[in-house]
Amino acid sequence: MLQQRGLIIGDHAEAIRHLNNISYYRLAGYLLPLQADKQAHIYKPGSCFETALELYQFDQKLRVLAFDVIERIEVSVRTRLIYTMSHNHSPWWFEEVTLFTSPEDHAEALASIDGELARSHEEFILDHQARYSTDVRRPPAWKTLEIVTLGTLSRLYGNIRKDLAGRDEIAAHFLVPPKQYLSGWLGLR
């Protein structure tokens, strides 16, 4: 059908192999720019299956590189937030509502943290829960915040009171003007 619509397929066996591993519907997005008529799915003259495959493979490699960088940033932000706030306040700073601007946002963050703790299969969380089962507190920040999403970390940082010790120090560590940009870069307004 692709050939009938004008797509050139250089190696049929190779195309079938790729479609069996990638699927037509995943590859369809990469075929779209090659179409002259997107309603009838008619391809531009000279359009090749291999071009769409190359676009897909480029996108795949770019995604791997981007996720690698994002993971490094996430680990660094997580580490700096935990370290700085724990040293400036307490190992359970993230529980202390007085450190945050919005009690409602803080409560939502804690609910998210509790959900992550309940679902966690991390050995250090399970060990903590087994050792301190009678303790009503969550594990300290260096355990608890290690398992939460970047979104939850962003919400916590964005809700920290602007005058609080540690907030500007975290931004300065990343060479970011604290009152202007770090919250935005972490996905907040």
Phi and psi in degrees as a GROMACS rama.xvg file:
@    title "Ramachandran Plot"
@    xaxis  label "Phi"
@    yaxis  label "Psi"
@TYPE xy
-61.2395  -41.6298  LEU-2
-66.2723  -40.2707  GLN-3
-61.7433  -26.8327  GLN-4
-90.2961  3.15132  ARG-5
104.493  3.58341  GLY-6
-81.415  130.853  LEU-7
-86.747  128.442  ILE-8
-119.123  110.786  ILE-9
-70.3817  -44.5609  GLY-10
-128.904  103.124  ASP-11
-61.4376  -44.6525  HIS-12
-62.1808  -41.7758  ALA-13
-66.7403  -40.484  GLU-14
-62.3488  -43.1146  ALA-15
-63.5254  -41.9355  ILE-16
-60.0042  -45.2269  ARG-17
-65.5851  -42.5778  HIS-18
-65.5447  -30.6081  LEU-19
-71.8018  -24.0226  ASN-20
-101.911  -28.2377  ASN-21
-101.797  -38.5389  ILE-22
87.9921  144.074  SER-23
-61.0018  -42.0659  TYR-24
-68.8004  -30.9354  TYR-25
-71.6351  -40.0538  ARG-26
-76.4305  -20.202  LEU-27
-56.8371  -36.5814  ALA-28
-63.3666  -28.3161  GLY-29
-87.461  -17.1342  TYR-30
-82.5886  -26.4306  LEU-31
-54.4549  -45.1702  LEU-32
-65.8302  -15.8699  PRO-33
-85.8282  -6.71849  LEU-34
-88.2137  134.468  GLN-35
-82.6555  -39.1385  ALA-36
-120.589  103.98  ASP-37
-75.999  -18.9955  LYS-38
-75.1076  -49.7667  GLN-39
-89.8819  -4.42267  ALA-40
59.769  43.5713  HIS-41
-94.626  131.21  ILE-42
-86.8802  150.036  TYR-43
-63.869  148.303  LYS-44
-55.8468  134.607  PRO-45
84.4235  1.75569  GLY-46
-70.6108  134.011  SER-47
-121.073  143.875  CYS-48
-55.5585  -41.306  PHE-49
-62.252  -29.7898  GLU-50
-65.2874  -46.1386  THR-51
-62.5641  -40.1009  ALA-52
-63.1938  -42.0046  LEU-53
-63.8061  -39.8628  GLU-54
-61.9241  -44.18  LEU-55
-60.255  -47.5249  TYR-56
-65.7701  -38.207  GLN-57
-62.051  -47.1036  PHE-58
-60.4739  -41.095  ASP-59
-61.6267  -45.8957  GLN-60
-65.8308  -40.95  LYS-61
-62.904  -41.4476  LEU-62
-61.2326  -42.9336  ARG-63
-61.938  -44.7495  VAL-64
-63.5071  -44.2422  LEU-65
-63.876  -43.9439  ALA-66
-64.7402  -33.8234  PHE-67
-62.6678  -45.9276  ASP-68
-67.0017  -43.2295  VAL-69
-61.0462  -40.7644  ILE-70
-62.8022  -41.8791  GLU-71
-62.615  -42.2063  ARG-72
-64.0481  -45.4849  ILE-73
-59.2929  -45.8547  GLU-74
-62.4903  -41.9445  VAL-75
-66.2883  -45.2581  SER-76
-63.3465  -44.7757  VAL-77
-57.7202  -49.5154  ARG-78
-61.1592  -47.2322  THR-79
-65.4188  -41.3921  ARG-80
-62.3697  -48.8318  LEU-81
-62.1531  -50.4533  ILE-82
-61.5151  -51.9999  TYR-83
-65.6867  -48.6064  THR-84
-69.8476  -35.1996  MET-85
-66.3146  -40.1637  SER-86
-71.3411  -35.033  HIS-87
-80.9015  -22.1468  ASN-88
-130.265  -82.1537  HIS-89
-164.101  166.487  SER-90
-64.1969  -14.9402  PRO-91
-116.13  31.017  TRP-92
-55.0992  -34.5277  TRP-93
-68.3514  -14.6302  PHE-94
-88.1737  -18.7672  GLU-95
-82.016  101.508  GLU-96
-58.3432  -28.5366  VAL-97
-68.7426  -14.2158  THR-98
-85.1262  -4.4611  LEU-99
-118.509  153.767  PHE-100
-73.5446  -47.3718  THR-101
-112.012  112.741  SER-102
-61.0348  -33.1961  PRO-103
-66.4417  -46.5028  GLU-104
-63.819  -36.9535  ASP-105
-63.8755  -44.2056  HIS-106
-62.1004  -40.3757  ALA-107
-64.1186  -41.0917  GLU-108
-63.5203  -43.0602  ALA-109
-64.3603  -37.6602  LEU-110
-63.6438  -41.2059  ALA-111
-63.864  -43.1162  SER-112
-61.1815  -44.5595  ILE-113
-61.576  -38.8581  ASP-114
-63.1415  -43.8089  GLY-115
-63.8091  -41.613  GLU-116
-62.6164  -40.7  LEU-117
-66.2601  -33.8923  ALA-118
-88.6462  -12.3426  ARG-119
-66.8432  138.337  SER-120
-115.345  13.7207  HIS-121
-66.1916  134.899  GLU-122
-58.5344  -41.5192  GLU-123
-67.3333  -28.9703  PHE-124
-75.6146  -46.2892  ILE-125
-60.777  -41.0251  LEU-126
-63.811  -43.3315  ASP-127
-61.699  -45.287  HIS-128
-63.4768  -36.9182  GLN-129
-69.6915  -40.8374  ALA-130
-72.4934  -37.5438  ARG-131
-119.616  43.4938  TYR-132
-62.3038  -25.02  SER-133
-87.6881  -12.8554  THR-134
-72.9289  128.165  ASP-135
-84.4169  -10.3196  VAL-136
-80.6427  154.082  ARG-137
-71.556  163.399  ARG-138
-60.1822  159.666  PRO-139
-62.117  166.126  PRO-140
-53.2524  -40.7189  ALA-141
-67.895  -15.8585  TRP-142
-98.0897  -54.3248  LYS-143
-59.2167  -49.5776  THR-144
-77.5661  -7.21193  LEU-145
-73.1437  -21.6863  GLU-146
-105.289  -6.45816  ILE-147
-83.6525  162.863  VAL-148
-73.3532  161.672  THR-149
-62.4173  -32.7752  LEU-150
-61.066  -42.5763  GLY-151
-66.946  -41.4202  THR-152
-60.9328  -42.3409  LEU-153
-61.7846  -43.1582  SER-154
-62.44  -42.9281  ARG-155
-61.283  -50.7694  LEU-156
-60.8127  -44.9957  TYR-157
-64.6981  -22.2827  GLY-158
-96.8446  -7.65187  ASN-159
-62.995  135.577  ILE-160
-54.1284  138.681  ARG-161
-62.8916  -28.3347  LYS-162
-91.4113  3.40707  ASP-163
-80.1718  136.828  LEU-164
-59.0856  131.9  ALA-165
107.911  -33.613  GLY-166
-61.5146  -51.7943  ARG-167
-68.5505  -32.2326  ASP-168
-61.7361  -38.5105  GLU-169
-64.546  -47.6575  ILE-170
-62.6054  -42.4355  ALA-171
-62.142  -34.5693  ALA-172
-57.6252  -33.9974  HIS-173
-96.3923  11.284  PHE-174
57.9698  38.0728  LEU-175
-114.339  133.709  VAL-176
-60.4428  115.278  PRO-177
-60.8865  -42.2126  PRO-178
-80.6729  -7.51014  LYS-179
-110.052  -44.771  GLN-180
-120.79  -32.8714  TYR-181
-59.5976  -42.9648  LEU-182
-59.9077  -40.1587  SER-183
-65.0909  -40.8843  GLY-184
-68.4344  -26.0402  TRP-185
-88.2564  7.61828  LEU-186
96.8288  15.7084  GLY-187
-107.806  169.17  LEU-188
